[in-house]
Amino acid sequence: MARAHSLRASILGLSGRLDEAREAADLALPPAEAYGDPTLLGSVLSTLRENERRGGQLREAVATGQRALDLAEQSGDPASAAFERANLAELWLLLEDFGTARTLAEAAVAGAEEDDAWCLPYTLAALALVRMRTGEAPGAAALLGRAQSSPGLVDRQAGHEVRAARAELALRDGLPGHARRAVEGHERDVPVFAAWAELHCGRPEAARRLAGDEVARAGRTGERLAEADARTVLALALHRLGDGAAAREALRRAEEMVRALPYPAGATHAAEVRALMETEPDAR
């Protein structure tokens, strides 16, 4: 029962049906706890953690992820432990606790490297995110280069993680054309970064379409982090298209969301966009 509900939760989550995924994961937890196998319970908790993250429940996701990590360590599976550390590192990044994120990400890479584990590209991408967000772009680029050539990149989700990280690094380096190429053909998988790339390449209408579609999709599925991020880039795209009223409304709603969740990294992004909108004249 636990395995069936957990697998169903994973499939529903990957299909964007987050409400149903949460329900399935909740159904998986009691039989997994009753059965008592740490590997099975850790897998269920990992799914719960991801649902909580996507729903914007970051503190709850950290607590669930820490429990999943404890069980992975208890089960003696170094790859699962490395994977859980990488996911926890990314959660702490969203909460802007960079020190904790760095410690976890470095330990995740070390654990995955030991046996060239399937999760190595995930851990390399997580550490690259830590480094680029703490001003160490060259180190991040080297890590992403390793992740790109890792055998584990055949995992579709790992490919998305590395692709998104490469796009973010290119944007931070002021290379929007590189960012566009990093996500080319996969814009619907990483729409927020694709929208930022289009915007910085001087294509605000393309950015508006991508961001607007993502706002609608994420709002429909209850993915609050994705919706907040999409509303933030949508605001700047609308501003650069000269629609000041719609831009201000999009940013107001993004700011309300990041405060209510709360979502510290999202609040930082929204503040950066507000500063840009206040200093840049709109297109009209």
C-alpha positions as MATLAB code, in Angstrom:
seq = 'MARAHSLRASILGLSGRLDEAREAADLALPPAEAYGDPTLLGSVLSTLRENERRGGQLREAVATGQRALDLAEQSGDPASAAFERANLAELWLLLEDFGTARTLAEAAVAGAEEDDAWCLPYTLAALALVRMRTGEAPGAAALLGRAQSSPGLVDRQAGHEVRAARAELALRDGLPGHARRAVEGHERDVPVFAAWAELHCGRPEAARRLAGDEVARAGRTGERLAEADARTVLALALHRLGDGAAAREALRRAEEMVRALPYPAGATHAAEVRALMETEPDAR';
ca = [
       0.000    0.000    0.000;
       2.756    2.420    0.915;
       4.718    1.734   -2.280;
       1.614    1.997   -4.471;
       0.481    5.314   -2.977;
       4.044    6.675   -3.067;
       4.541    5.777   -6.731;
       1.162    7.279   -7.570;
       2.148   10.466   -5.721;
       5.393   10.729   -7.687;
       3.643   10.258  -11.032;
       0.911   12.759  -10.183;
       3.499   15.287   -9.022;
       5.520   14.966  -12.217;
       2.259   15.353  -14.176;
       1.560   18.678  -12.461;
      -1.428   17.363  -10.499;
      -0.095   18.594   -7.161;
      -3.298   18.430   -5.107;
      -3.771   14.771   -6.032;
      -0.070   14.113   -5.443;
      -0.333   15.492   -1.914;
      -3.349   13.323   -1.219;
      -1.576   10.188   -2.485;
       1.571   10.957   -0.474;
      -0.507   11.505    2.668;
      -2.114    8.103    2.093;
       1.324    6.506    1.716;
       2.676    7.748    5.042;
       0.641    5.708    7.603;
       1.291    2.278    6.004;
       4.952    3.187    5.481;
       5.300    4.128    9.154;
       3.453    0.967   10.196;
       5.678   -1.246    8.040;
       8.786    0.294    9.598;
      11.290   -0.170    6.759;
      13.548    2.937    6.767;
      14.179    2.789    3.004;
      10.478    2.706    2.167;
       9.579    5.368    4.719;
      12.429    7.571    3.507;
      11.154    7.307   -0.061;
       7.650    8.337    1.018;
       9.025   11.263    3.008;
      11.119   12.336    0.019;
       7.956   12.565   -2.064;
       6.192   14.495    0.705;
       9.144   16.879    0.943;
       8.983   17.640   -2.769;
       5.233   18.262   -2.639;
       5.705   20.640    0.294;
       8.465   22.509   -1.542;
       6.395   22.939   -4.673;
       3.467   24.104   -2.570;
       5.634   26.758   -0.904;
       5.706   25.125    2.534;
       9.451   25.567    2.884;
       9.825   25.086    6.639;
       7.652   21.988    6.535;
       9.699   20.703    3.585;
      12.933   21.183    5.539;
      11.566   19.207    8.489;
      10.322   16.402    6.232;
      13.592   16.398    4.272;
      15.648   16.166    7.451;
      13.581   13.190    8.568;
      14.111   11.573    5.152;
      17.869   12.181    5.427;
      17.989   10.632    8.903;
      16.276    7.518    7.558;
      18.562    7.331    4.530;
      21.566    7.408    6.844;
      19.935    4.773    9.060;
      19.321    2.495    6.057;
      22.992    2.646    5.062;
      22.296    3.880    1.524;
      24.927    6.557    0.743;
      23.346    7.533   -2.586;
      19.949    8.194   -1.006;
      21.612   10.174    1.779;
      23.537   12.267   -0.762;
      20.337   12.920   -2.718;
      18.477   14.041    0.404;
      21.352   16.337    1.399;
      21.295   17.955   -2.052;
      17.566   18.569   -1.785;
      17.906   20.000    1.706;
      20.704   22.284    0.472;
      18.390   23.691   -2.186;
      15.643   24.253    0.386;
      18.025   26.196    2.621;
      19.042   28.267   -0.403;
      15.406   29.233   -0.917;
      15.357   30.273    2.749;
      18.644   32.179    2.162;
      20.593   30.252    4.808;
      23.707   30.007    2.656;
      26.001   28.494    5.300;
      23.749   25.516    5.981;
      23.150   25.068    2.257;
      26.884   24.995    1.554;
      27.603   22.420    4.274;
      24.871   20.105    3.012;
      25.747   20.493   -0.672;
      29.444   19.817   -0.115;
      28.610   16.697    1.912;
      26.165   15.587   -0.807;
      28.818   15.794   -3.540;
      31.359   13.986   -1.376;
      28.889   11.182   -0.696;
      27.838   10.806   -4.339;
      31.411   10.929   -5.662;
      32.466    8.017   -3.493;
      30.613    5.447   -5.630;
      29.870    7.583   -8.712;
      26.235    7.359   -7.591;
      23.185    7.924   -9.791;
      22.483   11.147   -7.899;
      25.860   12.771   -8.702;
      24.440   15.302  -11.223;
      21.814   16.390   -8.667;
      24.474   16.978   -6.012;
      26.798   18.816   -8.415;
      23.937   21.073   -9.523;
      23.012   21.820   -5.894;
      26.583   22.790   -5.007;
      26.811   24.881   -8.192;
      23.694   26.793   -7.100;
      25.251   27.473   -3.711;
      28.447   28.739   -5.293;
      26.833   30.977   -7.907;
      24.531   32.541   -5.306;
      27.469   33.257   -3.022;
      29.624   34.873   -5.704;
      31.720   31.907   -6.852;
      30.706   31.690  -10.508;
      33.903   29.975  -11.794;
      33.514   27.167   -9.282;
      29.863   26.793  -10.247;
      30.735   26.539  -13.944;
      33.237   23.754  -13.286;
      30.679   21.779  -11.274;
      28.045   22.119  -13.989;
      30.561   20.981  -16.581;
      31.069   17.808  -14.559;
      27.329   17.351  -14.133;
      26.768   17.758  -17.875;
      29.104   14.858  -18.634;
      27.903   12.641  -15.782;
      26.331    9.275  -16.739;
      23.496   10.084  -14.328;
      22.300   12.856  -16.620;
      20.195   10.330  -18.545;
      17.670   10.911  -15.733;
      15.179   13.386  -17.259;
      14.730   15.330  -14.021;
      18.484   15.561  -13.507;
      18.714   17.074  -16.982;
      16.183   19.745  -16.018;
      18.108   20.570  -12.839;
      21.420   20.984  -14.665;
      19.814   22.901  -17.531;
      18.153   25.362  -15.160;
      21.393   25.861  -13.221;
      23.339   26.513  -16.440;
      20.742   29.096  -17.505;
      20.878   30.822  -14.116;
      24.669   30.965  -14.192;
      24.669   32.442  -17.708;
      22.164   35.096  -16.634;
      24.253   35.963  -13.589;
      27.298   36.268  -15.856;
      25.424   38.673  -18.137;
      25.222   36.160  -21.010;
      21.514   35.893  -21.846;
      22.246   34.341  -25.242;
      24.045   31.478  -23.501;
      21.063   31.128  -21.173;
      18.681   30.891  -24.142;
      20.816   28.182  -25.705;
      20.958   26.272  -22.398;
      17.153   25.941  -22.322;
      16.505   25.760  -26.064;
      13.928   23.089  -26.809;
      13.097   22.763  -23.106;
      11.457   26.131  -22.445;
       8.320   24.537  -20.988;
      10.404   22.511  -18.547;
      12.189   25.580  -17.115;
       9.836   28.427  -18.100;
      10.973   31.006  -15.565;
      14.609   30.855  -16.641;
      13.538   30.759  -20.284;
      11.471   33.919  -19.683;
      14.400   35.673  -18.002;
      16.665   34.706  -20.896;
      14.202   36.098  -23.445;
      13.763   39.271  -21.431;
      17.494   39.932  -21.161;
      17.890   39.192  -24.886;
      15.532   42.104  -25.563;
      12.465   39.957  -26.297;
       9.902   41.071  -23.672;
       6.900   39.752  -25.603;
       8.347   36.221  -25.690;
       9.147   36.566  -21.965;
       5.604   37.725  -21.262;
       4.108   34.710  -23.029;
       6.317   32.209  -21.210;
       5.827   33.829  -17.807;
       2.083   34.304  -18.287;
       1.602   30.663  -19.254;
       3.604   29.567  -16.213;
       1.572   31.799  -13.882;
      -1.606   30.125  -15.169;
      -0.182   26.590  -14.970;
       1.361   26.977  -11.516;
      -1.747   28.688  -10.149;
      -3.857   25.810  -11.446;
      -1.652   23.121   -9.852;
      -0.930   24.921   -6.578;
       2.820   25.326   -7.180;
       3.226   28.504   -5.182;
       6.978   28.959   -5.593;
       6.769   28.605   -9.363;
       3.818   30.992   -9.509;
       5.610   33.651   -7.449;
       8.765   33.395   -9.574;
       6.753   33.582  -12.790;
       4.775   36.624  -11.590;
       8.047   38.393  -10.792;
       9.520   38.013  -14.282;
       6.093   38.700  -15.807;
       6.027   42.055  -14.022;
       9.300   43.185  -15.584;
       8.290   41.907  -19.029;
       5.036   43.880  -18.860;
       6.939   46.943  -17.676;
       9.285   46.748  -20.653;
       6.297   46.343  -22.958;
       4.909   49.599  -21.598;
       1.961   48.158  -19.661;
       2.748   49.837  -16.357;
      -0.552   49.108  -14.615;
      -0.410   45.367  -15.379;
       3.266   45.276  -14.394;
       2.581   46.859  -11.021;
      -0.299   44.460  -10.391;
       1.807   41.410  -11.292;
       4.591   42.545   -8.969;
       2.148   43.366   -6.154;
       0.729   39.856   -6.323;
       4.225   38.312   -6.416;
       5.244   40.334   -3.351;
       2.107   39.287   -1.483;
       2.814   35.635   -2.250;
       6.463   35.636   -1.168;
       5.576   37.390    2.089;
       2.695   35.045    2.860;
       4.562   31.780    2.239;
       7.210   33.058    3.326;
       9.761   32.668    0.518;
      12.927   34.724    1.268;
      14.717   34.116   -2.049;
      11.543   35.076   -3.908;
      11.289   38.246   -1.836;
      14.839   39.152   -2.869;
      14.007   38.650   -6.565;
      10.820   40.715   -6.265;
      12.719   43.546   -4.563;
      15.291   43.530   -7.374;
      12.538   43.792   -9.976;
      10.822   46.600   -8.072;
      14.108   48.531   -8.016;
      14.498   48.046  -11.778;
      10.939   49.144  -12.486;
      11.434   52.262  -10.383;
      14.631   53.253  -12.193;
      13.737   52.228  -15.780;
      11.169   54.258  -17.698;
       8.546   51.959  -19.213;
       8.355   51.561  -22.966;
       5.630   54.189  -23.282;
];
